[in-house]
Amino acid sequence: MGDRSNASSTSSLALPSIPGASPEGGASPRRAVSPLLEVRRPHCTLNCDHCSGYLEDLYKHKIIEGVRRGGGSPLRPFLDETSVDEEVASLMDRCWAEDPVGRPDFAGLKEIVRKINK
């Protein structure tokens, strides 16, 4: 019982592979930082007036198909940088980096969030 490897339990949590994805992309750091974002609300919730007009014409299947095709401009939340700390805005920019190598890993993310919370 104590000999169980964590590899088997973590492999069951792995997402299916996506063509063209890289290992550097890994799990999404923006999901890990979401509690911080929920507290400070610096991002668009996609239900606000700013986004509703833009997203009114976009259906889920169109968004998914656009992601599959690639090459288009990515959907990113609007961030009013005057309403959040500079460190939070910078962290969000890094988490939304187009190149997965530019995104912080979980260890780096944890360190950054700890510094922000001090």
Helices and strands as residue ranges (DSSP letters): H 6-11, H 29-32, H 34-40, H 49-56, H 60-69, G 81-83, H 86-95, G 100-102, H 106-117
